[in-house]
Amino acid sequence: MTQRFSLLMWLMAGLAAFAGPSAAQAPAATKVKTKIKPVVTTIYIVRHAEKDSTSDRADPTLSPLGQTRALALRQTLLRHHPAALFTTDTKRTRATLAPLAEALKLEPQTYDPKRGRDLADRILKEYAGKSVVIVGHSNTVLSLIDDFGATPPVEEIGEHDYEYLFTVRVAEGLMPTVDMRGYGPERRPGIKLGKAAPMVPATPVK
């Protein structure tokens, strides 16, 4: 028994010497932590473009200036390749989306402006990680931002305010952010493209 044990130890020592110091001193495997990027859903929200109140007071279409702004909306958002377009059931909101919808070959989907939270829930479920466009009205755009959990950057949208383009970004576990810029003709100097706000954890990390 003692001879077998001695022979075994001699063989192990020989193998260790043959393998060299690199094998005996092989570094321990290190664990690489993979940082998972959050899935961000981007929602572009605008008010309809300028309306022509002389055409139909109950359901006006766009004025020539409004038609120009609708073309500007297409130029501004086309490169972002929205996956879906949403509009209320009015001529002015549909006309605002028409140039972009034609360029994207997308059929705008109608939503009820009184059920903004339902629309927000649907978008976050069906279009997670993608971008969408919503056209609303002066008295619904800011509430839509709130429905996505973000804080509107302005207190109100006036009767003649048409140039606002809001970008809301939502990701699970992070606070929603909203950026504001101006687009289209007759843009006021004070409204300009700003840097995107960083997304921070929804709750403090302990």
N, C-alpha and C positions, 0 to 999 in steps of 0.2 A: 504493500500500500504506500509506504514511504517512497519507494523507488518510482512508482507511477506519478506521485505528486511532484517529485523533484523533476522528472522528465517533462511533465506538463508545464511547470514553471519555466524550465529552460527553453521550451519551444515558444512560449508566450514572449519571453524576453528577446528571443531571436527575431520573432516577427515584428516586434516593436522597433528593434534596431534597424531591420530591413526597410520598414516603412518610413523611417527618418523622423526628424523632429516636427516636420510640418503636419504630419498626421496626428501625432501625439498632442500637438498644441493647436488643433483646429479650432478656430473661433466659434463660439456658440452662435446659432442662427438667431438673427434679430427679427423681431416682428415689425412689419411695415404697416403703419396705420394709413388706411385709405380714406381721404376726406371726401365725403359724399356731398355733392352740390345739391342744394335744395331745388325742388321743382317750382319754378316761378311762373305764375299765370299773369299775363299782362293785359290790362283792359284800358282801351282808349275811349274816353267819353267826351262827347261834344254836344253843344246845343245845335239845333238845326240852323242853317244859314239864313241870311236876311229874307224876310217874307214880303210878298207883295199883297198888302192888305186890300188893295183895290180890286184884286181878282176875285176873291171870295172871302168875305169876312169870317164865315164859319170855319172854312178849311182852306186858307190861302196857300198858293204855291210860292215858289221863290221869285224874288225880283232879279233883274239882271246882275246886280251886285252879289246876290245870294248864289246865283248860278256860277259866278266866278269863284266864289269861296268854295263851292262844292268841288270844283275842279282842283282847287288848291288842297282840299282834303285828300283827294285821290293822290296827288303828287306827294303829299307829306307822308301818307300811311302805306302806300303801295309797296314800298321796299321792305316793310315789316311783315308782309305776307299774312295778314289776318286769316284765321281759320273760319271765322263766322262774323256775320254782321247782324245787328239788331236795331230795329226801328219801331217807333210807335206807329199806329195806323192813321197817319195824316199825310197829306200831300207834301208838306214842307220837309218833314223828316225823311220821307222816302226819296224826295228829289235831292236832298243833301247827300244821301248815300249812293245815288244812282251811278255817278261816274266811277266810283271805287268798285261798286258791285259789278259793273260791266267789265272793268279791267281785270278783276279777279275771277270772273265767271262764277260768282256766288249769288244765290238768291237770299236777299235780306229776310230775316225772321222777325215776325211781329211780336211785340211784348206789351203787356199791360203796364202803363206807367204807375199805376196804383199798387203794383205788386213787385216793386223793385227788389225786395229781399228774395223773393222766389227766383227772379232772374239771376241774381248774384249766386245763389246756391246752385242753380242749374249750370251756370258757366264754370264755376269752380269744380263741379263734378264731371261735366262732359268735355271741358276744354282745358283741363289741367295741363300746365306746361306750354300752352299755346297763347296766342294773342287774339283778341276779339275787339270789335268796334261797336259802341253803343251811341246812338243819336237820340237825344232827349229834348227837353224844353227848359226854359229859364227857371221854372219852378220845380224841376225834377232832377236836374243834373247833379246838384250838390247832395241831394238825398241818396242818389245812386252811389256816389263816392262813399257815403256813410254806410250804405248797405254792404259794401265790401270790407268794412271795418277800418277804413282810413278816415283821416280828418280833413274835411274840405279846407283848402288853403285860402279861400275867400268867403266872406259872410253871405254874399248874395250876388246874383247875376242880374244886372239891370236890363231894362227893356231893350236897350240898344247895344248890349254886350253880346257879340257873336263870335269873337275871335279866340275864345278860350279853348284850349285843348288840354285835357287832363289825362295823365297817364298813371293808372293805379297798378301796383305790383303786389301780388299776394303769394305767399309761400307758407307752407305748414310749419308751425313752430316759430315763425318770425312775425314781427309787427308789419302790417301792410303799410306801404308808402304811397305817396301821391306827388307827382310833379306837375307843374303848370307851365304852359308856354302859349304864345300866340301864333296864329297861322293865318294865311290868306291876306286879302287886300285890306287896306285901312286898319292895319294893326297899330295899336297904341304903343308908343316907345317904351312904356313901363313894363310891358309884357314881353318877355324874351325867354329863350330856351335857357334852362338852368341845369346844373349838374344833378344827376339822379341821386336821390337821398339813399344812404346805405340802409340795408335791411338789418335790423337788430333782433335778438331773441325776444319772443313775446313775454317771457318771464325771466327774471334774473337767474343766472347760472350759479348754483351753489357748489 
